[in-house]
Every structure is written in C-alpha cells, then in structure tokens.
Amino acid sequence: MPPLVIKAGQNKNTGSAGIVLKPIHMTSITSGKFHSNITSKIKCGGNRLFAASILISLLICTGHCNAQQRTLLALSKTDHTLAMVDPVSLKVMARVPVGSDPHEVIASTDGKTAYVSIYGGGSLHEINVIDLVAKKPLYNIDTRPFLGPHGLSFVGGKLWFTVEGSKCVGRYDPATKKIDWCMGTGQDRTHMIYVTQDEKSVYTTNVSSGTVSILTDTLPAPGPMGPPGFQPRRQWKQTLVHVSTGSEGFDVWPDGKQLWTASADDGSIAVIDLDIMKVAATIDAKVMGANRLQFTPDGKMVLVSSLRNGDMCVFDVASHKDIKKINMGHGGAGILVEPNGLRAFIGCTPDNYVAVIDLKTLEVINHIDVGGGPDGLAWAVRN
C-alpha cells in the first residue's frame, strides 16, 4: 500500500474548503515533521481547518491504534502483589493481590492473563491466575500432588512450569483447567524453565544438582515385536548436561543454538551447545551470587544479575569478555530486556525497587517502586 498523507486545499470548482489527498510517508506522522508540515499548509478558515483536523486524527489513530500495548509486570514478594507498569511513563497503573510467596510471572500470548507461581521454597502448591484486563484475580491452580511451582513459560496456548519440590516439569491447559502432562527430572531444585516455540524441547536448570535438563519430544522407531499396524507413541527423553552447582538463571541465544547459565556458587558461566548437548565453553565470569541471565534481542550482549553484590555484569557474547559492571544497589534478581533492546529492567529485591538500565550507555537511568522485594518480571503484550 502506498504511503498516505493529507493536505488541505481549496476546491477550485466551488471555492469552498476541500481536502486533497496526497502521498506522504506515514512515519512522518509520528515524528515532528508531519505536525510542522501540515500546520504550515492549513490556514485558519472554518470548514477547511475542521475537515483537515478530522482527517489528521484518523490518520494518527491508524498509525497508533494497531500498535501493540505493552505492560511491564512486576512481582512484590513483601507486599504480595503484582504491579502493572506503563513502560513509557514508568508509573504503576494497578496492583493486584497474589499469594504468600510470589516468585515468577508470565503472561498468556494474548496478554490478557497472567500466571504467578507461589513457591514457598518448594513446599507450596499454587499458581495464581490474574485477569490483566479487569486487573483482578481470577482463580488459583492447585498443582498438588506437585509441590513448589517456580519457573514459568507460556507456549502453544499452555502454561509450562517447574515444580521444584517434586523434581519435575508440568504443563497446564487453560482451556480444560487441567494439568495435562508432566515429566520428572530426578534432579534437585528444578528451578527455571524455557520451552521452544515448537514445543519439542524443554530446558531447566537444576540448581543443587549442578545440571541442565534437556527434555526432547521424540518419536522412537517401532520395535521388532510390535503388533501389525502398531504405531509408536511419542515419548520425552531427558539429557543431562553437567554444569557448576548453583547454576540457576539461564537463557537461550536468539538463534536457539546455545544455552548460557550462570552459577551463584563459583560465578562461572557455562555455554552449552544445544546441537550436541554438551558444554562448549566455561567462562570465568566471577559473577558471585549470580541470579538471572538474559541476552539482548540482537544476541550481542548478555546480562547477569547478582543478588550478592548488586552488580549487573554485561558480557560481549562473541568474545566472552566482560564489558561493564553496573552497580544497581545491594542485589539484583529478575531481568527483563525490552524487545527493542533499548532498556533492561532489574528487580532489585533488597533495595525495594526495579532498576531501569539504558543499554546504550549502560547506566542506571531510573527506578520504579513496585512494592517491597521485587523479583519476577514479564511482559504482557496486547494487540
């Protein structure tokens, strides 16, 4: 579709105010160029100015109404609330009550529902469901007999979660309101989770065992003793990759080829090649107390927060070299990077704020009060 802009003009046949449509780039509407250009062409003259203003409003709406509405979700462990934050103004728009020990939050694909894990150190059994449109609690998912829900992912219209106390991973179907799948890891503190978009692979960190579980949905070949017409069933296979104990926060590189995880115990970063399912490199990052790790969207930098010293350590992915340490306060936990790669948000649990970091200057530029003990962060995106 060709770009469109309006220009006010005089109707040569009638002499009355008229509107002439002429091509112009829509991108100029949201910049200052359109405003200065159009106002210089519109002269105050009753009908002409009114008609032009109507068309301008329609075009501006066309440029903005189809844009995604993005909300920053932030948990407060102390206040037991989920804060909904406008990422532009950095103002809290609403606070919704959640359970007694909220740790992680994720939103549904349509951005209308949030899920909050109530952890209890592996002893509790609840995931809160929040209506983000009405800004109120909906219902609670009882995960029993699985205890200690923690890491969350929402893929394929379903909620995937770790249950640390039961050493396994589960999947919840919001349509049926039932847990429709689970698989044990047999590992201690199965904590964080990542699910690939095709739902064929699930990755978890098992903190106390010092392992990463790679769970793969496979279709085994039929055995020789199968009955006539036998069709093999799909089954999940686990591959364990050994890393340093204390490896908790992790992320998958944007191209899906590598998984990086940071250890709170020795401060190292393990780089796992997901094609061969082995550690390809170990970086002596010295990020003691490492808690979370996340790549920038372009895959060029990786951010690692530390709950021990309050530093955000930034590394160059290609060279594995540190770029900068950014002090955010006394401790950093959850990390959330903007999809455009301009800013990062970090839940600084001991400092009772979310720090905002400019990823161009690598400086703290603001703080958000979302309640005491902020931790888990997520985006809710509505079209």
C-alpha positions as CSV (number, residue, x, y, z in Angstrom):
1,M,0.0,0.0,0.0
2,P,1.5,3.4,-0.9
3,P,2.1,5.8,1.9
4,L,-0.6,8.3,2.6
5,V,-0.8,11.8,3.9
6,I,-3.4,14.6,3.7
7,K,-3.1,18.2,2.6
8,A,-5.7,20.9,2.9
9,G,-6.6,22.7,-0.2
10,Q,-9.3,24.9,-1.9
11,N,-11.9,23.3,-4.1
12,K,-11.4,25.1,-7.4
13,N,-14.9,24.4,-8.7
14,T,-16.9,25.6,-5.7
15,G,-14.4,27.8,-3.9
16,S,-15.3,26.1,-0.7
17,A,-12.9,24.4,1.6
18,G,-11.8,21.0,0.3
19,I,-9.4,18.2,1.1
20,V,-6.8,16.9,-1.3
21,L,-5.2,13.5,-0.5
22,K,-1.5,13.4,-1.5
23,P,1.1,10.7,-0.8
24,I,3.2,11.2,2.2
25,H,5.1,8.8,4.5
26,M,3.1,7.5,7.5
27,T,6.3,7.5,9.5
28,S,6.3,11.3,9.4
29,I,3.0,11.4,11.3
30,T,4.5,10.1,14.5
31,S,7.5,12.4,14.1
32,G,7.5,16.2,14.5
33,K,7.8,16.5,10.7
34,F,4.2,15.9,10.0
35,H,2.9,18.3,12.5
36,S,5.1,21.2,11.3
37,N,4.4,20.4,7.6
38,I,0.7,20.1,7.9
39,T,0.2,23.2,10.1
40,S,2.1,25.2,7.6
41,K,-0.3,24.2,4.9
42,I,-3.6,24.6,6.8
43,K,-4.9,28.2,7.2
44,C,-7.4,29.0,9.9
45,G,-10.6,29.0,7.9
46,G,-13.6,27.3,9.5
47,N,-14.6,24.3,7.5
48,R,-11.1,23.7,6.0
49,L,-9.4,23.6,9.4
50,F,-12.1,21.4,10.9
51,A,-12.1,18.9,8.0
52,A,-8.3,18.7,8.0
53,S,-8.2,18.1,11.7
54,I,-10.7,15.2,11.4
55,L,-8.5,13.5,8.8
56,I,-5.4,14.1,10.8
57,S,-6.9,12.5,13.8
58,L,-8.0,9.5,11.7
59,L,-4.5,9.0,10.3
60,I,-2.9,9.3,13.7
61,C,-5.3,6.7,15.0
62,T,-4.4,4.4,12.1
63,G,-0.8,4.7,13.0
64,H,-1.2,4.1,16.7
65,C,-4.4,2.0,17.2
66,N,-2.9,-1.0,15.6
67,A,0.3,-0.8,17.7
68,Q,0.9,-3.3,20.5
69,Q,0.0,-2.3,24.0
70,R,2.9,-3.5,26.2
71,T,2.7,-3.7,30.0
72,L,5.5,-4.5,32.4
73,L,4.5,-7.0,35.1
74,A,6.5,-7.0,38.4
75,L,6.0,-9.0,41.5
76,S,6.5,-7.8,45.1
77,K,7.4,-10.6,47.5
78,T,6.8,-8.4,50.5
79,D,3.5,-6.8,49.5
80,H,2.2,-10.0,47.8
81,T,1.1,-8.0,44.8
82,L,1.5,-8.0,41.0
83,A,2.2,-4.5,39.7
84,M,1.2,-3.4,36.2
85,V,3.5,-0.8,35.0
86,D,3.4,1.6,32.0
87,P,6.8,1.1,30.4
88,V,6.7,4.6,28.9
89,S,5.8,6.7,32.0
90,L,7.2,4.1,34.4
91,K,4.0,4.6,36.5
92,V,2.2,1.8,38.3
93,M,-1.2,1.5,36.7
94,A,-2.6,-1.2,39.1
95,R,-1.6,-3.6,41.8
96,V,-3.3,-7.0,42.0
97,P,-3.1,-9.2,45.2
98,V,-1.4,-12.5,44.8
99,G,-0.4,-15.4,47.1
100,S,2.0,-15.5,50.0
101,D,5.3,-16.2,48.2
102,P,5.2,-15.0,44.6
103,H,8.4,-15.6,42.6
104,E,7.8,-15.8,38.9
105,V,5.2,-14.3,36.5
106,I,4.4,-14.9,32.8
107,A,1.6,-13.6,30.6
108,S,-0.5,-15.5,28.0
109,T,0.2,-14.9,24.4
110,D,-2.8,-12.6,24.0
111,G,-1.6,-10.5,27.0
112,K,-5.0,-10.8,28.8
113,T,-4.0,-13.3,31.5
114,A,-1.0,-13.5,33.9
115,Y,0.2,-16.6,35.9
116,V,2.1,-16.2,39.2
117,S,4.0,-19.1,40.9
118,I,3.6,-19.3,44.6
119,Y,6.8,-21.1,45.6
120,G,7.3,-21.4,49.3
121,G,10.8,-22.8,48.9
122,G,9.4,-25.9,47.2
123,S,6.6,-26.5,49.7
124,L,3.6,-24.7,48.3
125,H,1.2,-25.8,45.5
126,E,-0.5,-22.8,43.9
127,I,-0.3,-20.8,40.7
128,N,-2.4,-17.6,40.7
129,V,-4.3,-16.7,37.6
130,I,-4.8,-12.9,37.0
131,D,-7.2,-11.1,34.7
132,L,-5.0,-8.3,33.3
133,V,-7.9,-6.6,31.5
134,A,-10.1,-6.3,34.6
135,K,-7.0,-6.1,36.8
136,K,-8.2,-8.6,39.4
137,P,-7.5,-12.2,40.5
138,L,-9.4,-14.9,38.6
139,Y,-8.7,-18.3,40.3
140,N,-5.9,-20.4,41.6
141,I,-4.4,-23.5,40.1
142,D,-3.8,-26.2,42.7
143,T,-0.7,-28.1,41.5
144,R,-1.0,-30.9,44.0
145,P,0.4,-33.5,44.2
146,F,3.2,-31.5,42.7
147,L,4.9,-29.1,45.1
148,G,6.9,-25.9,44.8
149,P,5.9,-24.3,41.4
150,H,8.5,-21.8,40.3
151,G,9.7,-21.3,36.7
152,L,7.1,-20.4,34.2
153,S,6.7,-20.4,30.4
154,F,3.7,-19.9,28.2
155,V,3.9,-21.6,24.8
156,G,1.4,-23.2,22.4
157,G,-1.5,-21.9,24.4
158,K,-0.4,-23.7,27.6
159,L,1.4,-22.9,30.8
160,W,4.6,-24.8,31.4
161,F,6.1,-24.8,34.9
162,T,8.7,-26.4,37.1
163,V,7.7,-27.9,40.4
164,E,10.9,-27.9,42.4
165,G,9.7,-29.8,45.5
166,S,8.6,-32.7,43.2
167,K,11.6,-32.6,40.9
168,C,9.6,-32.3,37.7
169,V,8.1,-30.2,35.0
170,G,4.3,-29.8,34.4
171,R,2.0,-28.4,31.8
172,Y,-1.4,-26.8,32.4
173,D,-4.1,-26.3,29.8
174,P,-6.2,-23.2,30.5
175,A,-9.0,-24.5,28.2
176,T,-9.6,-27.6,30.3
177,K,-8.2,-26.2,33.5
178,K,-6.2,-29.4,34.0
179,I,-2.6,-30.4,34.2
180,D,-2.3,-32.5,31.1
181,W,1.4,-33.5,31.1
182,C,4.4,-33.9,33.5
183,M,7.8,-35.3,33.4
184,G,10.3,-35.9,36.2
185,T,13.9,-34.8,36.1
186,G,15.1,-36.7,39.2
187,Q,17.3,-33.6,39.9
188,D,17.5,-31.4,43.0
189,R,15.9,-27.9,42.7
190,T,14.5,-28.0,39.2
191,H,14.0,-24.2,39.1
192,M,13.9,-22.2,35.9
193,I,12.3,-23.3,32.5
194,Y,12.5,-22.5,28.8
195,V,10.2,-24.0,26.2
196,T,10.9,-23.8,22.5
197,Q,8.2,-22.4,20.3
198,D,7.6,-25.7,18.5
199,E,7.1,-27.3,22.0
200,K,9.6,-30.1,21.1
201,S,12.3,-29.1,23.7
202,V,12.2,-28.0,27.3
203,Y,15.2,-26.8,29.2
204,T,15.5,-26.5,33.0
205,T,18.3,-25.6,35.4
206,N,18.6,-28.0,38.4
207,V,20.4,-25.7,40.9
208,S,21.6,-28.1,43.6
209,S,22.4,-31.0,41.3
210,G,24.5,-28.7,39.1
211,T,22.8,-29.9,35.9
212,V,20.7,-28.6,33.0
213,S,17.9,-30.9,31.8
214,I,17.2,-31.0,28.1
215,L,13.9,-32.7,27.6
216,T,13.1,-33.6,24.0
217,D,9.9,-34.9,22.5
218,T,10.8,-37.8,20.3
219,L,9.2,-40.4,18.1
220,P,11.1,-43.7,18.7
221,A,11.4,-46.3,16.0
222,P,9.0,-49.3,16.4
223,G,10.5,-52.4,17.9
224,P,10.6,-55.8,16.0
225,M,8.0,-57.3,18.4
226,G,5.3,-54.7,17.7
227,P,1.8,-56.0,16.6
228,P,0.7,-55.5,13.0
229,G,-0.2,-51.9,12.3
230,F,1.5,-50.7,15.5
231,Q,2.1,-47.0,15.7
232,P,4.8,-45.8,18.1
233,R,3.8,-43.3,20.7
234,R,5.7,-40.1,21.2
235,Q,7.9,-40.0,24.3
236,W,10.1,-37.5,26.1
237,K,13.8,-38.1,26.5
238,Q,16.0,-36.4,29.1
239,T,19.6,-35.5,28.5
240,L,21.6,-34.1,31.5
241,V,24.4,-31.6,31.0
242,H,26.7,-31.1,34.0
243,V,27.5,-27.6,35.0
244,S,28.5,-25.9,38.2
245,T,26.3,-26.2,41.2
246,G,24.3,-23.1,41.9
247,S,23.5,-22.6,38.2
248,E,20.1,-21.1,38.2
249,G,19.4,-18.2,35.8
250,F,19.8,-19.1,32.1
251,D,18.7,-18.0,28.7
252,V,18.8,-19.4,25.1
253,W,20.6,-17.4,22.5
254,P,18.2,-15.8,19.9
255,D,19.2,-18.3,17.2
256,G,18.4,-21.2,19.5
257,K,21.9,-22.8,19.2
258,Q,23.3,-22.1,22.6
259,L,22.1,-22.0,26.2
260,W,24.1,-19.9,28.8
261,T,23.7,-20.4,32.5
262,A,25.4,-18.6,35.4
263,S,26.4,-20.2,38.7
264,A,25.9,-18.4,42.0
265,D,28.4,-20.6,43.7
266,D,31.6,-20.1,41.6
267,G,30.5,-17.2,39.4
268,S,31.1,-19.0,36.2
269,I,29.0,-19.1,33.0
270,A,28.5,-22.4,31.2
271,V,27.9,-22.2,27.4
272,I,26.0,-25.3,26.2
273,D,25.9,-26.2,22.5
274,L,22.3,-27.4,22.1
275,D,23.0,-29.3,18.9
276,I,25.5,-31.7,20.6
277,M,24.0,-31.1,24.1
278,K,27.4,-30.6,25.8
279,V,29.2,-27.7,27.4
280,A,31.2,-25.9,24.7
281,A,32.9,-23.3,26.9
282,T,33.1,-22.2,30.5
283,I,33.6,-18.5,31.2
284,D,35.4,-17.5,34.4
285,A,32.9,-14.6,34.7
286,K,33.4,-14.1,38.5
287,V,29.7,-13.2,38.9
288,M,29.4,-14.4,42.5
289,G,25.8,-14.7,43.6
290,A,24.6,-14.8,40.0
291,N,20.8,-15.0,39.9
292,R,19.4,-14.3,36.4
293,L,20.9,-14.2,32.9
294,Q,19.4,-12.8,29.7
295,F,20.5,-12.0,26.2
296,T,19.8,-8.7,24.4
297,P,17.5,-9.3,21.4
298,D,20.3,-8.9,18.9
299,G,22.3,-11.6,20.8
300,K,25.4,-9.4,21.1
301,M,25.3,-8.9,24.9
302,V,24.3,-11.0,27.8
303,L,23.3,-9.5,31.2
304,V,23.9,-11.3,34.5
305,S,22.4,-10.0,37.8
306,S,23.9,-10.8,41.2
307,L,22.0,-10.9,44.5
308,R,25.2,-10.9,46.4
309,N,26.8,-7.6,45.4
310,G,24.1,-5.7,43.4
311,D,26.1,-5.6,40.2
312,M,24.7,-6.2,36.7
313,C,27.5,-7.7,34.7
314,V,27.4,-7.2,30.9
315,F,29.4,-9.5,28.7
316,D,30.2,-9.5,25.0
317,V,28.7,-12.7,23.6
318,A,31.2,-13.1,20.7
319,S,34.4,-12.6,22.7
320,H,33.1,-13.9,26.1
321,K,34.7,-10.7,27.6
322,D,33.1,-8.5,30.2
323,I,32.1,-5.1,29.0
324,K,31.0,-3.4,32.2
325,K,29.7,-3.9,35.7
326,I,26.8,-1.7,36.6
327,N,26.0,-1.3,40.3
328,M,22.3,-1.2,40.9
329,G,22.2,-1.3,44.7
330,H,22.6,-4.2,47.1
331,G,21.2,-7.0,45.0
332,G,19.7,-7.8,41.6
333,A,17.3,-10.6,40.7
334,G,14.8,-10.8,37.8
335,I,15.9,-9.4,34.4
336,L,13.7,-8.2,31.6
337,V,15.0,-6.7,28.4
338,E,12.9,-4.6,26.1
339,P,12.2,-6.2,22.7
340,N,13.8,-3.2,21.0
341,G,16.9,-3.7,23.1
342,L,17.0,-0.1,24.4
343,R,16.4,-0.8,28.1
344,A,16.6,-3.5,30.8
345,F,14.6,-3.8,33.9
346,I,16.0,-5.5,37.0
347,G,14.2,-6.5,40.2
348,C,16.5,-5.3,43.0
349,T,15.0,-7.3,45.8
350,P,17.0,-5.9,48.8
351,D,16.6,-2.3,47.6
352,N,12.8,-2.5,47.0
353,Y,12.8,-1.1,43.5
354,V,13.1,-2.1,39.9
355,A,16.2,-0.5,38.3
356,V,16.0,0.7,34.7
357,I,19.2,0.5,32.7
358,D,19.9,2.2,29.4
359,L,21.5,-0.4,27.2
360,K,23.2,2.1,25.0
361,T,25.0,4.0,27.8
362,L,25.0,1.0,30.3
363,E,23.9,3.3,33.1
364,V,21.0,3.2,35.6
365,I,18.6,5.9,34.5
366,N,15.6,5.4,36.7
367,H,13.9,3.3,39.5
368,I,10.3,2.0,39.8
369,D,8.6,1.4,43.1
370,V,6.5,-1.7,42.5
371,G,6.4,-2.7,46.2
372,G,8.8,-4.4,48.6
373,G,11.2,-7.2,47.5
374,P,10.6,-7.1,43.7
375,D,11.7,-10.2,41.8
376,G,9.9,-11.8,38.8
377,L,9.3,-9.7,35.8
378,A,7.5,-10.3,32.5
379,W,5.8,-8.5,29.5
380,A,2.1,-8.6,28.8
381,V,1.5,-7.7,25.1
382,R,-2.0,-7.0,23.7
383,N,-2.7,-6.1,20.1
